[in-house]
Amino acid sequence: MKTKSKSSHRAVCYSFGGAVCVGAVLLTATSAQAQILFEADSGSGNIYEFASDGARSTFASGLGLISGLAFNNAGNLFVADPPAGSIYEFTPGGVQSTFATGLFLLNLTCPMAFDGAGDLFMSDGVRITEITPGGAQ
């Protein structure tokens, strides 16, 4: 799946499997396969979903400081919350679960991407952490 992510600073990233732009306060991610745009607003803690006709709805709310977005091959959306030290997983239907917790995130930017095996790689600005689909680091 080709994913395009874009920040409010006009930085654009292209990747297969997932991507996020570093240093963005407002992040967007689109899935070419699904034709849906997701926008994470760190100020409100909301993730908005935009349909192909431009209609906006709230996909998730009540999150902390959102600083990373990535899609896995199954189409699930992953969101990093550095102050909570957690990564949350959202199914396409919006069901939220905690994918990983207890992460020591030194930086408020958490670029994330998936490899072909489904492992999530994220950076805290100092090191890269690999997290398996089962949540093992």
N, C-alpha and C positions, 0 to 999 in steps of 0.2 A: 504494500500500500504506500503510495507516495503521499507524504505529509508536508504541508507548508505551514511554517509558523512565522508569525510576524509580531513585532512589538510596536508600541505606540511611537517609538523613536525611529520608525521606518526601517529598522534592521530586518532582513529577511533571511530565513534559513530553509534549506531544502534537505530532506533526508528520506530514506526508505525505512519505515518502521517507527520513526518518531524523531522529534527535534524540539528544541526550545531556544529562544534567543536570550542571551545573557544580559543582565542588568536592566531588564524591563520592569516597570511598575505595572503596566497594563499589557497582558500577553494575549495573543490570539493564536489559535491553531485550527487549521482546516484539514479535513480529510477529503482528498479528491474522490475517493471511492464512495464516501457517504454524501458528499456535497453539502456538508453542514459546517458552519463556522462556530468555534467555541472561543469565548473571550473571558479571561480571568481578570477580575478587578480586585486587586489587593486591598484597595481602600475600603471596599464594602464587604469583602470576603465572599463575593458571589461569582459563580461561573454562569455566563449567559450563553444560550444556544440560539443561533440564527439559522433559520430554514433557508432553503434556496430562493424563496420569494422575499426574503428580508425580514420576515416576522421574527421578533425577539421574544424569548421566554427565559425564565430563570431555570437553569439546569440543576444548580446546587447552590446552597446558601449556608451561612453560618461558619464558613471556613476562616482560618486566620490569615496570615500574610502569605498569599499564594505567590510562588516564585518559579515554578517550573511546570510545564505541561508536556506530556508525551503520550502517544498512542502505541499500544502493542499490536501484534498482527491480528488479534481477535477483535480489534476495534474498541477495546476498553481504554478509557482516558485515565491517566495517572497524573496526580497533582502533588507537588512538594509544598510542605508547610514548615519552613526552617525553624521558627520559634518553638513549634511543637515537636520538632525532631521526627516528623512523620511524613510518610507518603501514602496518599489515599488513592484507591482505585474506584472508578465509576464504570458500571456497565453502560451500554448504549441506552438502556432504559432509565438510567439515573440512580441505580442502587449503589450506595456507597459502602465501602469496607476499608479497613486499614490494611494496607499492603505491607508496610514496614514501619516500625516505631523504634524509639531509642537511638535514633541517628544523631550523631554529633555533627551539626552543620555549622561550620565556622563563618559561613558567608550567606548573605541573603539571596544570592543568585545560585540556583541549582540546575544547571543544564542537565538534561536527561535524554537518553536515547536507548532503544532496544536493539539487540543483535538478533540474528536469525534464529537462535535457540530460545529466544524469549527472555533472556537475562536483561535486566535493567542496569544501565551504567549511569551514574550520576557523579557530579563533581561538586565539592564544597569550596573550591578555590585553592585547595592545598593538595588534596588527594582525590583519586577516583575510586568509587565504591561500586562493586558488582553485587547485585541482588538477584538471586534466582527466582523463578516463578513461585516457588514455595516460601519465599521471604528470607531465605538464609543469606547472610552477608559474607 
